[in-house]
């Protein structure tokens, strides 16, 4: 929404690998991750928690799980619509919304860091990342998202996508702060 809709969309790979914000002061927006999916395995949750804890050194982070198919719809379209509604109820008008989607903009780690840096300049009060359910995102989310990105050219299970996202957000902050990445 607004004029900042195309931030981070026109990356030029020929520009090299440096992030434009590296080691500069960046406004740290709170991050909220909204993911639709079944109960996570203990192993996955431990890994997600590890990266979320590392990320909290830089900004506040909220990991919100949304039950898939909240209305137990038999129809795939109805399931997506119900999940869409559940996610939209958690998004505020002043959120900067990034939708994870296999058809989204293909970005690298430096560009993810720029996305985080750019979001701090939008006037938004929170940066929300949305991971859809088994059948993807609904129409309302597609219309609301400020940006759509993909984490891989491979189609990722939503739980793997979540793990990749939190790891890349942590990596983004180490890039923004000009710090060494610690595994």
N, C-alpha and C positions, 0 to 999 in steps of 0.2 A: 504494500500500500504506500501511498505517498511518492515523493520524488526519488527516494533512495532505493527503489525497487531493484535496480540493476547493479548494486554494489557487488563486487567480487565475481561478476558474471563474465566479464570480458578479459579474462586473464590471457596474457601473451606468454606462452612457454619460452619464447626466445629471450625474455627479459632476464633469464638466469634464475638462480635458486634463492636469492636473498629476499627476505620479507621486508616490506617497506617500513614496518614498525619495529624492527629488531632493536632491542635494548633501548627503546623509547618508552616514555610514560604512556600507558594505555588505560582507559577507563574500564575497570573490571565489572562488567555486568554480571548479575547473578545468572547462573545457568540452570535451566530446568529441562530435564529429559523426560519426554512423555513417550512411553512405549506400550503398544498393544501386544499382549501375549500371555501365554499360559505361565504357570508358576515356573520360576527359574530353577535350574539344577543348583545344588549347593556349591559345586565347583565353580560354575559360572558366576554365581553371586559373590563368592569370595574374590574372584579376579576383578569384577566390576567394582566392588567395595574398595579394593586396593587402589585402583586408579582414581576413584571418587575421593578417597582420603588424600591422595597426592594433589589432586586438583583443588581441594579446599584450601590449600596453602595460598592459592592465587585468587580464588573467588568462591562465593557460596554456590553450592550445587545441590539440586534436588532431583532425585531419581524417582519418577512416578510410574507405577505399573497400572495399566488399564486392562481389565478383563476382556478377552476377546468375546465377540458375539454376546454382548450383555443381555440381549433380549431372546437368546436361544432361537434365533430365526433359522428356518430351514433354507431359505433363499439366500444365495451368496450376496446379491445386491442389497437385500435388507440387512444382512450382517454388516456389510461395509458401511451402510448408512447409519446404523446404530453405533458402531465404533467411531465413526466420523463425529457424530453428535456428542459422544462421551468425551472425545478429545477437545472438541471446540468449546465445551463447557468449562474447560480448564485453562483456556487461553484468554488473556486480557487484551484489550484494544491497544495497549502500549507495549505489547510484547513484539520483539523482532523474531519472526518465526522462520525456522529453517526446516524444511521437509526433506527427509531422507527418502530417495526414490531412485529406482534403477534407471530411470530415464532422465535423471537430474544432471546438473553440470558436473563434469568430471574434474575434481580438484585434487591437488597434492597437499602435502603437509604444510609447505610454506603458504599456500593459498588458504588453507584452513586457518592458519594463524592470522592471516590478513582478514579473513571473514570475522574472526573474534575481535580483532582490532577495529575493523570498520563498524561492527555492530555497536561498539561503545560510542561512536560518533553519530548515531542515528536519532538520538533523543529517546530511544526506547528505555524502559526500566528493567527489562529482563530479556535474556536470549533463550528462546525455547527451541529445542530440537525435537522433532516428531518422527517416531518410527512406527509405521503402520502394521496392521495385522497381516494374516496370511494372504489376504486378497488385496492388500495395498491400501492406499488412502482414498477417502471419499471426495466428493465434489467440493464440499465446503472448505476442507483443508487445502485442496488444490487452489481454490480461489483466494484463500487467506494467506497462504505462505508468501513470505517476502523473497524467499530463495529456495530453490530445489537443488539438492546436491546428491551425488552418488559417492559411496565410499570405495566402490570397486566396480570393475567391469563384470565381475562375477556376481551372480544373484546370491545374496547372503541371507541366511536364516536370520530372523529378527533378533535372536539372542546373540548371535555372532556379530551382527551389525551394532548392537549396543556395546559390546566389548570393544570393537574397533573404534567406535565413536568416542568412548571415554578415554581410551588410550591416545587417540589423536588430539583430543581436547587438552590432555595433559602435555603432550608433545608441543602443541600450539603455544601454550604458556611458557614452556622452556625456550621456545624460539623467540617469543615476544620479549622475554626478559634477558635474552642473550645468555642463557644458562646451559650447563651441560645436562643432557638428558640422562636420567638415572632409571635403569630398568627396574 
